[in-house]
């Protein structure tokens, strides 16, 4: 994941209601780049605030279609295989600087 992508994703997580042009201006990227990244979001309700729940039974497993994540027996997400190297790099980087 490029630095530009990280900047946009971070901004979107903090400003879920931001319009395309607001994100582009704040992150110093062009409008088409923002639209391209947002188009990759699979969830229709991504702009809604997420309220963390108490996880009592968190599980994960790797399948052909990616890393599947369950919370209390409910599938809450799948990370596609093409994103796993980025995830692993981010985790390694986080652990490195703890």
One Martini backbone bead per residue (centre of mass of N, CA, C, O) as a GRO file, in nm:
protein
   98
    1UNK     BB    1   0.096   0.037   0.024
    2UNK     BB    2   0.077   0.351  -0.020
    3UNK     BB    3   0.099   0.659   0.114
    4UNK     BB    4  -0.153   0.770  -0.024
    5UNK     BB    5  -0.346   0.549   0.064
    6UNK     BB    6  -0.307   0.577   0.370
    7UNK     BB    7  -0.403   0.868   0.388
    8UNK     BB    8  -0.690   0.823   0.283
    9UNK     BB    9  -0.786   0.603   0.479
   10UNK     BB   10  -0.740   0.762   0.736
   11UNK     BB   11  -0.930   0.994   0.666
   12UNK     BB   12  -1.190   0.825   0.623
   13UNK     BB   13  -1.203   0.712   0.916
   14UNK     BB   14  -1.226   1.014   1.042
   15UNK     BB   15  -1.417   1.103   0.764
   16UNK     BB   16  -1.695   0.951   0.657
   17UNK     BB   17  -1.856   1.223   0.534
   18UNK     BB   18  -1.672   1.284   0.316
   19UNK     BB   19  -1.603   1.418   0.029
   20UNK     BB   20  -1.413   1.375  -0.237
   21UNK     BB   21  -1.287   1.666  -0.248
   22UNK     BB   22  -1.204   1.678   0.050
   23UNK     BB   23  -1.007   1.441   0.044
   24UNK     BB   24  -0.822   1.541  -0.181
   25UNK     BB   25  -0.734   1.805  -0.042
   26UNK     BB   26  -0.635   1.687   0.237
   27UNK     BB   27  -0.430   1.463   0.078
   28UNK     BB   28  -0.307   1.551  -0.206
   29UNK     BB   29  -0.510   1.442  -0.427
   30UNK     BB   30  -0.689   1.318  -0.670
   31UNK     BB   31  -1.014   1.250  -0.741
   32UNK     BB   32  -0.977   0.976  -0.889
   33UNK     BB   33  -0.827   0.834  -0.659
   34UNK     BB   34  -1.052   0.842  -0.451
   35UNK     BB   35  -1.267   0.694  -0.620
   36UNK     BB   36  -1.104   0.433  -0.653
   37UNK     BB   37  -1.088   0.357  -0.351
   38UNK     BB   38  -1.393   0.366  -0.280
   39UNK     BB   39  -1.473   0.142  -0.490
   40UNK     BB   40  -1.334  -0.093  -0.302
   41UNK     BB   41  -1.570  -0.079  -0.121
   42UNK     BB   42  -1.803  -0.332  -0.008
   43UNK     BB   43  -1.955  -0.159   0.191
   44UNK     BB   44  -2.251   0.025   0.229
   45UNK     BB   45  -2.188   0.119   0.557
   46UNK     BB   46  -1.901   0.275   0.591
   47UNK     BB   47  -2.007   0.563   0.710
   48UNK     BB   48  -2.059   0.429   0.963
   49UNK     BB   49  -2.026   0.400   1.278
   50UNK     BB   50  -1.824   0.211   1.494
   51UNK     BB   51  -1.911  -0.019   1.749
   52UNK     BB   52  -1.756  -0.168   1.975
   53UNK     BB   53  -1.725  -0.496   2.080
   54UNK     BB   54  -1.727  -0.763   2.277
   55UNK     BB   55  -1.486  -1.005   2.246
   56UNK     BB   56  -1.519  -1.365   2.302
   57UNK     BB   57  -1.507  -1.504   1.985
   58UNK     BB   58  -1.220  -1.491   1.818
   59UNK     BB   59  -1.169  -1.575   1.467
   60UNK     BB   60  -0.943  -1.739   1.226
   61UNK     BB   61  -0.891  -1.805   0.861
   62UNK     BB   62  -0.744  -1.964   0.582
   63UNK     BB   63  -0.841  -1.924   0.246
   64UNK     BB   64  -0.869  -1.898  -0.090
   65UNK     BB   65  -1.033  -1.607  -0.043
   66UNK     BB   66  -0.891  -1.572   0.244
   67UNK     BB   67  -0.924  -1.393   0.539
   68UNK     BB   68  -1.122  -1.505   0.794
   69UNK     BB   69  -1.363  -1.341   1.022
   70UNK     BB   70  -1.477  -1.405   1.356
   71UNK     BB   71  -1.764  -1.318   1.574
   72UNK     BB   72  -1.942  -1.516   1.748
   73UNK     BB   73  -1.984  -1.693   1.464
   74UNK     BB   74  -1.954  -1.434   1.281
   75UNK     BB   75  -1.901  -1.316   0.978
   76UNK     BB   76  -1.708  -1.002   0.935
   77UNK     BB   77  -1.468  -1.097   0.729
   78UNK     BB   78  -1.262  -1.057   0.420
   79UNK     BB   79  -0.932  -1.096   0.315
   80UNK     BB   80  -0.780  -1.075   0.041
   81UNK     BB   81  -0.498  -1.210  -0.091
   82UNK     BB   82  -0.381  -0.936  -0.214
   83UNK     BB   83  -0.377  -0.800   0.094
   84UNK     BB   84  -0.187  -0.972   0.281
   85UNK     BB   85   0.095  -0.841   0.241
   86UNK     BB   86   0.006  -0.568   0.361
   87UNK     BB   87  -0.079  -0.672   0.636
   88UNK     BB   88   0.192  -0.800   0.714
   89UNK     BB   89   0.358  -0.539   0.693
   90UNK     BB   90   0.198  -0.376   0.903
   91UNK     BB   91   0.243  -0.567   1.140
   92UNK     BB   92   0.552  -0.570   1.135
   93UNK     BB   93   0.581  -0.264   1.175
   94UNK     BB   94   0.432  -0.246   1.445
   95UNK     BB   95   0.614  -0.448   1.604
   96UNK     BB   96   0.885  -0.300   1.558
   97UNK     BB   97   0.763  -0.015   1.715
   98UNK     BB   98   0.693  -0.119   2.025
   0.00000   0.00000   0.00000
